[in-house]
Amino acid sequence: MEVVYALATGILAGAGVWLLLRPRTFQVLMGLTLFSYATNLFIFGMGRLAVHRVPMIDGGAASVDPALYADPVPQALTLTAIVIGFATTALFLVVLLALRGLTGTDHVDGREPEA
């Protein structure tokens, strides 16, 4: 399972960086989105990838072994990052549409690329 997470994170990060380096602003937006997905997978993977472990500690237990429980902090960080990423993407999309309306193109320097 760790190999799948590592490959998915690497592929998303690589594709995101590649799109970030493109001259069109929509491609930059998609690159930021893919890179944020890779970051979310990385943060989520830091919380020990385990199946069937509860995130809450029973208050009645005398001695608690933390290895039996999932870490809820990476899950909370990932959820927060998803919400912030969505808001940032929406803002960037509005700015992109305003730029296209003002200049007539979405190219970074205002000129259409040569064919």
Helices and strands as residue ranges (DSSP letters): H 2-20, H 25-45, G 66-68, H 72-103
